[in-house]
Amino acid sequence: MNEMTTIDAAQEDWADNDRAKRRLPRKRVLWLLLIIAVLALAWWILRGSSAPAAPPPMPVVTVATPLQREVTEWDDYIGRFEPSKSVELRPRVSGEITAVLFQDGAFVRKGQPLFRIDPRPYTAALAEAQAGVATAKSDLALARSDLARANRLVDSDAVAQNEVDSLKARVRAAEAALTAANARVRSRRLDVEFTTIRAPMSGRVSDRRVDPGNQVAAGNGSAATLLTTINAFDPIYFSFDGSEGVFLKAKRSGADRGTQVDIKLQDENSYRWHGKLDFTDNGLDARSGTIRARALVRNPDNFLTPGMFGNMRLASGGKVNAMLVPDTAVQTDQTRKLLLVVDKEGTVSAKPVTLGPVVNGLRIIRSGLKADDRVVIEGTQMAMPGSKVKARRDRITMPQPAKTPASVSDIPAGEATITR
């Protein structure tokens, strides 16, 4: 029984060994197939990487010829409004202020009463002067009567000639005294008139410096009491300073007295105020190198006020036919300004140019560019001088006027305008 068990166990071991020997070739085949697959994959990858890479696509840029327009170039100035006339109102006679006849800050007309000084002392002085005239007239009448009697007695030698001469001198003295008395009357009458202080011109009056009940003193210049001031608003002056270079440019372009100027205030985005160049000083300031000038501006509604600042433009070069490109197309190379242009073969090149002012977002090109040059206006970052690009044609158009800026700091400073 034990022998049979041993034989069965041996047979099972032999069967297991036989199965293991049959499985061993299969594993080797599988490993061999796996190695072959890995080598094939590696060969395919290496073969693919050694193939030449496809060339990158040619960059596409937008080109356009310069926009040609007739423009007017301007020089910009900053200045301040000043009254065309200004008066300090001071009394011509001394006395007590009895009435103020205007409202502070009101507009007054020429000849309008503004202050009244107590006239009674001057009325009394006028009456006294008039009495002096009556006395002088009486003395003159008596002197003439005595002279007439003496002339009648001269023929009969009843009166000496020297007495007649004395009577003639007396008549002349009485006539002079009457003239002096009349002059005193006119002077006293003026003093009475001066007790009512009137506006010497039309304009806007400041506040009163003296209230009723105060004594004011007459005098010459600043010695007299200041009552108030009056400024003329229409027309009004706009005063500004210009550099020597700008002055020379304006002179060479023919800007002279009568040249139109345009002005805008700090909160405005358009030049709505217009005037004419009225005055240019007779010399430049040696310290600052600037020259003072002035424009006369109409101000019918009295909106403009002395002391306001404004931006003024003055035509400096007249109307010129200019070439314009978008300001974003201008490139900078150290100190040079460049434009990228594309020829017919698609080759990019750089052209040094001379820039002018900006008008509505377009830059005026003074020199260095031809009318038929194809300027890169979009895609400048992809266009390198000497490289090839694919050019897409477009055209430059004048931008629409910008809307009112949100703040004063957003207002662009215009240096040129399109005239057509």
C-alpha positions in Angstrom: 0.0 0.0 0.0 2.8 2.3 0.8 4.6 1.4 -2.4 1.5 2.3 -4.5 1.4 5.7 -2.8 5.0 6.4 -3.5 4.6 5.4 -7.2 1.6 7.8 -7.6 3.5 10.7 -6.0 6.4 10.1 -8.3 4.2 10.1 -11.3 2.6 13.4 -10.3 6.0 15.0 -9.9 7.0 13.8 -13.3 3.8 15.2 -14.8 4.4 18.6 -13.1 8.0 18.8 -14.4 6.8 17.9 -17.9 4.2 20.7 -17.9 6.9 23.2 -16.6 9.2 22.2 -19.4 6.4 22.9 -21.9 5.6 26.4 -20.4 9.2 27.6 -20.5 9.5 28.0 -24.3 6.3 30.0 -24.3 7.7 32.6 -21.9 10.8 32.9 -23.9 8.8 33.5 -27.1 6.7 36.2 -25.3 9.8 37.9 -24.0 11.4 37.8 -27.5 8.3 39.3 -29.1 8.2 42.1 -26.4 11.9 42.9 -27.1 11.3 43.0 -30.9 8.3 45.4 -30.4 10.4 47.8 -28.2 13.2 47.8 -30.7 10.8 48.5 -33.5 9.2 51.4 -31.6 12.6 52.9 -30.8 13.6 52.6 -34.5 10.4 54.3 -35.6 10.9 57.2 -33.1 14.5 57.7 -34.2 13.6 57.6 -37.8 10.8 60.2 -37.3 13.1 62.6 -35.3 15.8 62.5 -38.0 13.3 63.8 -40.7 13.6 67.6 -41.5 11.1 69.8 -39.6 8.4 71.6 -41.6 9.1 75.4 -42.1 7.1 77.7 -39.8 4.3 79.6 -41.5 5.2 83.1 -42.8 4.0 85.9 -40.5 1.1 88.0 -41.7 1.3 91.8 -41.3 -1.1 94.6 -42.3 0.3 97.3 -44.6 -1.1 100.5 -46.0 0.2 103.5 -47.9 0.3 106.8 -46.0 -2.8 108.9 -45.7 -2.4 112.2 -47.5 -4.4 115.2 -46.2 -4.1 119.0 -46.0 -3.4 120.0 -42.4 -2.9 123.2 -40.5 -0.1 123.0 -37.9 -0.3 124.9 -34.7 1.9 126.0 -31.9 0.5 125.6 -28.4 0.7 128.2 -25.6 -0.5 128.4 -22.0 -1.7 131.8 -20.9 -4.0 133.8 -18.7 -6.9 136.1 -19.3 -6.5 139.7 -18.3 -8.9 142.7 -18.3 -8.7 144.9 -21.4 -9.1 147.9 -19.0 -8.8 148.2 -15.3 -9.5 151.1 -13.0 -8.8 151.7 -9.3 -11.6 154.0 -8.1 -10.4 156.7 -5.7 -12.1 159.9 -4.5 -11.1 163.3 -5.9 -12.5 165.1 -2.8 -12.2 164.2 0.8 -15.2 163.7 3.1 -17.6 161.2 4.6 -19.1 158.4 2.5 -22.9 158.8 2.8 -24.1 156.1 0.3 -22.9 153.1 -1.7 -25.0 152.9 -4.9 -24.0 149.5 -6.3 -24.0 145.8 -5.4 -20.7 144.1 -4.9 -19.6 142.3 -8.1 -22.2 143.8 -10.3 -21.7 144.9 -13.9 -21.9 148.7 -14.1 -22.2 151.2 -17.0 -20.0 154.1 -17.7 -21.3 157.2 -15.8 -23.3 155.1 -13.3 -23.1 156.6 -9.7 -21.3 154.3 -7.3 -20.5 156.3 -4.2 -21.7 159.6 -2.7 -19.6 161.8 -0.4 -21.3 164.4 1.9 -21.7 167.4 -0.5 -22.7 170.1 2.1 -19.2 171.5 2.7 -18.6 171.8 -1.0 -22.0 173.3 -1.7 -21.3 176.0 0.9 -17.9 176.6 -0.7 -19.6 177.0 -4.1 -22.1 179.5 -2.7 -19.1 181.5 -1.3 -17.4 181.4 -4.6 -20.5 182.6 -6.4 -20.7 185.5 -3.9 -17.2 186.4 -4.8 -18.2 186.6 -8.4 -21.0 189.0 -7.5 -18.5 191.2 -5.7 -16.0 191.1 -8.6 -18.8 192.1 -11.0 -19.7 195.1 -8.7 -16.1 196.2 -8.5 -15.7 196.0 -12.2 -18.9 198.0 -12.9 -17.7 200.8 -10.5 -14.2 200.9 -12.1 -15.7 201.1 -15.6 -18.1 203.9 -14.5 -15.2 205.9 -13.0 -13.2 205.5 -16.1 -16.0 206.7 -18.3 -16.4 209.9 -16.2 -12.7 210.6 -16.4 -12.7 210.1 -20.1 -15.4 212.8 -20.5 -13.3 215.3 -18.3 -10.1 214.7 -20.2 -11.1 216.9 -23.1 -11.7 219.9 -20.7 -8.4 219.2 -18.9 -10.3 218.6 -15.6 -8.6 215.3 -15.0 -4.9 214.5 -15.2 -3.8 211.9 -17.7 -2.1 209.8 -15.0 -5.4 209.6 -13.1 -7.0 208.3 -16.3 -4.3 205.7 -16.6 -4.8 204.6 -13.0 -8.5 204.2 -13.6 -7.8 202.0 -16.7 -5.5 199.8 -14.6 -8.3 199.5 -12.0 -10.7 198.3 -14.6 -8.3 195.7 -15.9 -7.7 194.5 -12.3 -11.5 194.3 -11.7 -11.8 192.2 -14.9 -9.0 189.9 -13.7 -10.7 189.6 -10.3 -14.0 188.6 -12.0 -12.2 186.0 -14.1 -10.6 184.5 -10.9 -13.9 184.5 -9.1 -15.5 182.6 -12.0 -12.7 180.1 -12.0 -13.3 179.6 -8.3 -16.9 178.9 -9.0 -16.1 176.4 -11.6 -13.6 174.7 -9.2 -16.2 174.6 -6.4 -18.8 173.3 -8.8 -16.4 170.5 -9.8 -15.9 169.6 -6.1 -19.7 169.3 -5.7 -19.8 167.0 -8.8 -16.9 164.9 -7.4 -19.0 164.2 -4.3 -20.9 161.7 -6.5 -18.3 159.1 -7.7 -19.3 157.6 -11.0 -18.0 154.6 -13.0 -15.4 155.9 -15.5 -16.1 152.9 -17.8 -18.4 149.9 -18.2 -17.3 146.6 -16.6 -17.6 144.5 -13.5 -17.0 146.2 -10.2 -15.3 144.5 -7.3 -16.6 144.7 -3.7 -16.7 148.1 -1.8 -13.6 148.8 0.3 -15.3 151.5 2.3 -18.7 151.5 4.0 -20.9 154.5 4.5 -19.9 156.6 7.5 -16.2 156.3 6.9 -14.0 159.3 6.0 -12.1 159.1 2.7 -9.1 161.2 1.7 -8.4 162.7 -1.7 -4.9 162.7 -3.1 -2.6 161.9 -6.0 -2.2 158.2 -7.0 -2.1 155.7 -4.1 -2.3 158.5 -1.5 -6.0 158.6 -2.0 -8.4 156.1 -0.4 -9.1 153.0 -2.6 -12.9 152.6 -2.9 -13.1 149.7 -5.4 -11.9 148.5 -8.7 -13.5 148.0 -12.1 -12.4 145.5 -14.8 -13.6 145.6 -18.5 -14.6 142.1 -19.6 -15.6 142.6 -23.2 -13.2 142.5 -25.0 -10.7 140.7 -22.8 -7.0 140.0 -23.2 -5.3 136.7 -23.3 -1.6 137.1 -22.4 1.1 134.4 -23.0 4.8 134.0 -23.3 6.6 132.2 -26.2 10.1 130.9 -26.5 12.6 132.4 -28.9 12.3 129.4 -31.2 8.5 129.5 -31.4 8.7 133.3 -31.9 11.1 132.8 -34.9 8.9 130.1 -36.3 5.8 132.4 -36.1 7.7 135.3 -37.6 8.9 133.2 -40.5 5.4 131.9 -41.1 4.0 135.4 -41.3 2.1 135.4 -38.0 1.6 139.1 -37.1 -0.9 141.4 -35.5 -4.4 140.3 -36.6 -3.6 136.6 -36.9 -6.4 134.4 -35.6 -5.9 132.4 -32.4 -8.1 129.7 -30.9 -8.4 129.1 -27.1 -9.9 126.5 -24.9 -10.4 126.5 -21.1 -9.1 123.8 -18.8 -12.4 121.9 -18.7 -13.0 122.1 -22.5 -11.9 119.7 -25.2 -12.5 122.0 -28.2 -11.2 125.5 -29.1 -14.4 127.4 -28.8 -13.0 130.9 -28.0 -11.5 132.9 -30.9 -9.5 136.1 -31.0 -6.8 138.0 -32.9 -3.2 138.6 -32.0 -3.1 142.1 -30.7 0.3 142.8 -29.3 3.9 141.4 -29.3 6.5 143.0 -27.0 9.4 144.9 -28.4 12.0 142.5 -27.1 12.7 139.2 -25.6 13.4 138.8 -21.9 17.2 138.3 -21.6 16.8 136.1 -18.5 14.1 133.7 -19.6 14.5 133.9 -23.4 10.8 134.4 -23.9 8.7 137.2 -25.4 5.4 138.4 -24.1 2.4 138.6 -26.5 -1.3 139.2 -26.2 -4.5 138.3 -28.1 -7.8 140.2 -28.0 -10.9 138.0 -27.5 -14.5 138.9 -27.7 -16.5 138.1 -24.5 -20.1 139.2 -25.1 -21.6 137.2 -22.4 -18.8 138.1 -19.9 -18.1 134.4 -19.2 -14.3 134.7 -19.5 -12.9 136.2 -16.3 -9.5 137.8 -15.6 -7.1 135.3 -14.0 -8.4 132.2 -15.9 -5.9 129.9 -17.5 -6.3 128.7 -21.1 -4.6 126.7 -23.8 -4.1 128.7 -27.0 -3.0 127.6 -30.5 -1.5 129.8 -33.1 -1.2 128.7 -36.8 2.6 128.3 -37.3 3.0 126.8 -40.7 -0.2 127.5 -42.6 -1.8 124.7 -44.6 0.5 121.9 -45.8 -0.1 118.6 -47.6 1.1 116.0 -45.1 1.5 112.2 -45.0 0.0 110.6 -41.9 0.4 107.1 -40.4 -0.9 105.6 -37.2 1.3 106.7 -34.3 1.5 103.1 -33.1 3.4 102.2 -36.3 6.4 104.4 -35.3 9.3 102.4 -34.0 12.2 103.7 -31.9 15.8 102.7 -32.4 17.8 104.6 -29.8 17.6 108.2 -31.0 16.0 107.4 -34.4 12.4 107.1 -35.3 11.7 104.3 -37.8 8.8 103.0 -39.9 8.8 99.4 -41.2 7.9 99.0 -44.9 7.4 95.9 -47.1 8.5 95.8 -50.7 6.8 93.8 -53.5 8.7 90.6 -52.7 7.6 90.7 -49.0 10.9 91.8 -47.6 10.8 94.1 -44.5 13.0 97.1 -44.3 13.3 100.0 -41.8 13.1 103.7 -42.9 14.3 106.5 -40.7 11.8 109.3 -40.6 11.3 112.8 -39.3 8.1 113.1 -37.2 5.7 115.9 -36.9 2.8 116.5 -34.5 -0.1 114.1 -33.8 -3.5 114.9 -35.2 -6.5 112.6 -34.2 -4.2 109.7 -33.4 -2.3 109.9 -36.7 1.4 111.0 -36.8 2.5 113.5 -39.4 5.7 112.3 -41.2 7.7 115.3 -42.3 10.4 113.4 -44.3 11.8 109.9 -45.0 8.7 108.4 -46.4 7.3 108.1 -49.9 3.6 108.2 -50.9 3.7 104.7 -52.3 5.5 103.0 -49.4 3.7 100.1 -47.8 3.9 100.8 -44.1 3.4 98.1 -41.5 0.5 99.3 -39.4 -0.4 96.1 -37.7 1.9 93.2 -36.7 5.1 95.3 -36.2 6.2 92.9 -33.5 6.4 90.0 -36.1 8.1 92.0 -38.8 11.9 92.2 -38.5 14.1 94.1 -41.0 15.4 91.7 -43.6 12.7 89.0 -42.9 10.0 87.8 -45.2 6.3 88.5 -44.4 3.0 88.0 -46.0 1.5 91.5 -46.5 -2.2 92.1 -46.2 -3.4 95.3 -47.7 -5.5 97.8 -45.8 -6.1 101.6 -45.9 -5.5 104.3 -43.2 -8.7 106.2 -42.4 -9.1 109.4 -40.3 -10.5 108.4 -36.8 -13.8 109.8 -35.7 -13.6 112.7 -33.3 -13.2 111.5 -29.7 -16.0 111.9 -27.2 -15.7 114.3 -24.4 -13.0 113.1 -22.0 -13.9 112.0 -18.6 -11.5 114.4 -17.0 -9.4 117.4 -17.9 -6.2 115.3 -17.7 -7.5 113.0 -20.5 -7.7 115.9 -23.0 -5.1 115.5 -25.8 -3.1 118.5 -26.8 -3.8 119.1 -30.5 -0.9 120.4 -32.6 -2.5 120.2 -36.0 -5.9 120.0 -37.6 -7.3 118.5 -40.8 -8.5 121.3 -43.1 -10.2 119.1 -45.7 
